[in-house]
Amino acid sequence: MKFDLDDRLRSQLAGKLAQFPRTPLGHFPTPLEPMDRLSEALGGPRFWVKRDDCTGLSSGGNKTRKLEFLMADAQQQGADTIITQGATQSNHARQTAAAAAKLNLECHILLEDRTGSNDPSYNLNGNVLLDRLHGASVSRRPGGADMQAEMETLASKLRAQGKSPYVVPGGGSNAIGALGYVECARELTEQAANIGLEIDALVHATGSSGTQAGLVAGMSALKVDFNVLGIGVRAPKEKQEGMVYDLAVKTADRLGTEPVARDRVIANCDYVGPGYGLPTDGMVSAIKLLAQTEGLLFDPVYSGKALDGLIDLTRKGHFEGLRNVVFLHTGGSAGLFGYPDAFDLPD
């Protein structure tokens, strides 16, 4: 990426974002750090990590950026209760519960069983334990449930009780939440410009689509020329790219920036394995490698599978000729405690 980038574009984007209400919840800017031991181990480009695991709210993670905009919208609408949903070990649910606690809002978490696991560690530890610690009510739904309908049903019941609920979509992934990653695009390019770093590619986990959609919309507005590559953790490639593109278009429209080109949305969904939230050998190896070379912890559902993709693609020459590749760390290490047997560690 050429960082004679016009500061005017960043300033314009900041101005557009300032039109929307935002409630401070996180620590920003998050660090941008080199991962030189990983670079040495893989023999590829120089790898960097954008530390969105350091956002601060309930051990950090990418959802905090989205929740700053979503919670502000909830407050503006006079909400006193937050409802959201996710998979059992949802990082989004944990950060939403924490945000609600910080803002003195009641919180209800609906967890969908997407893995069929009966492991008490998976069902009661990790993010689930933290959901409850933050004071949220937690209820479960079977795999394949219409989670949006389930949230709306609960919202109707709460309204009948005199509550004013605000429904946050899974992952915080709508055109309001995605604004958080438009801001991240602005923040990252500013950090890189300040240290003279020319980014050739940005890689991250993509699931509910809000993170990638916001990044794509933001990078489009900034007219940067590097690829944003999402490593899918759930849906097939065509579906994943379709979700991201649709939300990126809605986000750009909400901001009033130029339309997003379809070819800016790229997802590689070859590393999902047997299914969402189910461990893979590549994920396990990737998490061990980063823990033992960079001292960094990643999560087994999102960032771990994205790292598997980054590492495998590097070994296959995908990044050949590139100098600097940034990996966006979306947080979620609390989820490791839901998968204690996946890593087969020595006593």
N, C-alpha and C positions, 0 to 999 in steps of 0.2 A: 504494500500500500504506500503511495506517495504522500508524505505528510507536508507538502506545501499546500495541503488541504485548506481551503478558505475558512478561516475562523468565523467568517460571517455566517456560514451554514450552521455551524454549531450554535452560534448565538441566536440565529433564527429559530432553530429547533428548540432551544431552551425557552424562547419566548412562547412558542406554541404550546409547550408542555405546561408552562406557568398558567395557562388559561384554566387548567383543571385543578380541582381541590386535591390536596395531598396532605396526609397526616404523617408526620415523622415517626418512623418505627425502627429504622435501621441505622447502621454505621456506614456512611458513604463519604468518599469513594472507597470501594473495596480494593485491596492490594492487587497489583499486577507484578508477578514475580517470575524469574526464570526457573526452569526445571532442568538444570544442567546435568545432573546425574542421570535423569531419564534420557536426555538427549545423547549422552555418552553410551548408555546401555543399548539404545536403538540404532544409533549411527545415522539418524535422519537429520531433519532440520533442527534448529534450536527451538525447544518447546518452552512455552510460557504458560502460566496459569493465572486466570482472573478469579480471584478468591471470593466468589459469592457465597462460600461457606462461612465467610466472616461478616455477614450482615448483622449479626449480633442478637437478633430476636430468637429466643429459645434455641440456642446453639447454631443459629444461622441457616441460610439457604436462600435459593432464588425466589421463593414465594414472597419474601418480605418486600421486595421491590413492587410486586403486583399489589400486595395488601396495602401499601401506602396510599394508592389511588382508590382501591376498592373500599377500604374502611372510611376514607374521607367521603366517598359517595354515600355510604351507609349513614354516616353521621349527618350529612347534608339532608338526607331524606327522613331524619328523625328516628332512625332505627334504635331499638333497645335490645335486639336479639339478632344473633348471626347464625345462619344455617349453612353448612357446607358438607361436601361428601368427598370420598376418596377410597382407595384400596386400604386394606387393613393397616399396612405400614406406611401410610400416607405422610410424606413430609409436609405437604400442603395443609393437611388437617392439623398437624402439630403447630405450625406457625400461625394458622388462623386462630386456634384456641389461645395461643399466647397473645396475639394482637387484641383479641376480644377481652382478655383479662386485663391487659394494659389500659384499655379504653373503657373499662367497667361496663362491658356488654355481656349479656347472657350468650352462651354458645352451645349449639347442638351439632354434633358430628355424626354423620351417617357413614358407616364403613361397609364397603362391598367386599364380599369374599371372592376374590378373583383367582385364588390359588388352590382352595380346597384343603389347606393345611390344618392339621389338628395339633400342631406343635404349640404347647403353651407359651414358649418363648416368642413365637411369631404372633400369637393372638393376644398376648398380655404384656409383653415387654417392649423395649424400644420406643417407637413413636406412640404406641397405644398407651403405654404408661404415662408418657408426657402429656398426651391429650387430657388424661384424667387429672394429672397433677396441676394442670392449668385451670382446672375447674369446669371443663366442658362435660356435657353429658355425651355418652358414646352409645350408639345403638347399631346393630348389625343388619345387613341385608344380604340375601343370597347372590351368588354370582349371576350376572346377566340381568339383574333387576334394572328397571328404568329409574336411574338414580335422580334424574331431574324431576320426574313425576313424584318420587318419594319425598324429595325436598319440598315440592309445592304442596303436597298433602300435609306435611308437618307444618308448613307455614300457615295453611288455612286453619289448622287446629289452634295454633298459637294466636292467630288474629281473633279467633272466637273467644279466646281467654283474655283479650284486651292487649295483647302484645303487638309490637311493631317489628316484625322480622324482616331481615334483609338476606336474600339468598345469594351466596357466593358460588359460582360454578366450580366444578371440579378443577383443581389446579389453578384457580383464579384466572382461567383462560377465557376472557372475553375482551372486547375492544377497550374496556376500562383497565383491566389488569395488565394487558399487553403494553400499556403506556410505560409501565415500569421498565420494560426492556428496550423501549425506544430511548429512555433516559440512560440505560446501561450502554447502548451504542454510542451515545454522545459522550458519556463518561470515559469509556474505553478508548475512543479515538483521541480524546483530549490527553489522557494519560500517555498514550503512545507518542503523541506529538511532542509532549514535554520531555521525553527521554530520547527522542529521535529514533523510535522503533518503527520499522516498516513491517506491518503485519501482512502476511501472504494468505492466511486462512484462519478462520475461527471455527472451532469444533465444540459441540456440546450435545448433551442428551436432549431428545425431543420426545414428548409424550402427549400431554393434553394440548400442546401446540402454542401456548401463549408466549413462552420464552422465545422460540424461534420466530414467531410472527412479529413480535415486537422488535427483535434484532433486525430482521429483514426490512421492516418498515423504516426503522431508524437509519440503517445503513443506506437504504435507497434515498432517503431525504438528504443524507450527507454526501451522496454521490461517490461513495467509496467503491473500489473496484475489486476487493477480495471476496472470496466465497465464504458464506456462512453454511457450514455443513452440520446438519442435525443427524445424530445417530439414533435411530428409532428404538424405543424400548417396548412397544406394544403392537402398533398397527402395521399392516403391510405398506410398502413404499407408496403405492398410488394413493391409498387412503390418507396416509400421513401427510404427504405433500399437498393433497387437496385441502385438508383441514388447515394446514399452516397458511397456504395461499389465501384461502377464504378469510381467515382472521387477519392476515397481514393487510389485505385490501380494506377490510372494515376499519382497521386501526389507522391506516393512512388517511382514509376518508374522515375519520373522527378528528384527526390532527389537522386536516386540510393541507396535507403534503401531496406530492405527485404520486400517481398510481404506481403500484408495485408490479414489476415485470414478472411474469410467471417463471422465467428461467432463473430468477434469483432464489427460488425455493428448491433446495436440494436436501433430500433425506436418504440415508443409507440404512436400510432396515434388515441387514443380514446378521445382526448380532442379538436379536431378541431371544433366540434359543427356543425352548419348548413352550414359552409363553411369558406373559407379563408377571414380574415378581418371582419367577422361577430361576434358580441359580444356573449358571453355565460355567464350564471349566475356564473359559476365557475371562469371564468376569472375576472369578476367584483369583486367577493368576495376575490379572491387571491390578486388582486391589492390593495383593501381596507385594507386587513389584513397586507400586507407588509408596506403600507404607515403608518398604525396606530400602528405597533409594532416596525419596524426598521427604520422608517423615509425614506424609499427608494421608488422611483418612478419607475414603470415598464411600458412597453407599452402594448396596448390592442390587438395587432395582434400576436406578437411573445412571448416575455418573460412572458406576462400575462397568456397566455394559457399554457406555459411550467410550470409556477408556480402552476397553477391549477392542472396539472399533478403531480407535486412534492408533493403537499399537499394531494391530494386524495390518491396517492399511499402510502404515509406515514400512513395515517389513515387506509388503508387496510392492513398494515403490510408488504408492499413490502421491506422496508429497515430494517426490524427486524434483530437484531444481528449486524448491522453495527454501527460504532462509529462516523465517520465523512463523511458527504456528502457535496460536493461542488456544488453550483448552479452557472453557468456562466451567468452573467447579460450581455445580448447583447445590452443593451441600448434602445433608441427609445422613451423616455418619451415625446418627442415633439408630438408624435402621439396621446397622450391623448387629445390634443386640437382639434383633428378631431372627437372626440366621446363625446362631453359634456353631451349628454342626456343619455348615457349608464349607468352612475353611480348613478343617482337618488339621488343626495346629497341634504341635507336640506338647505334651504335658510339661 
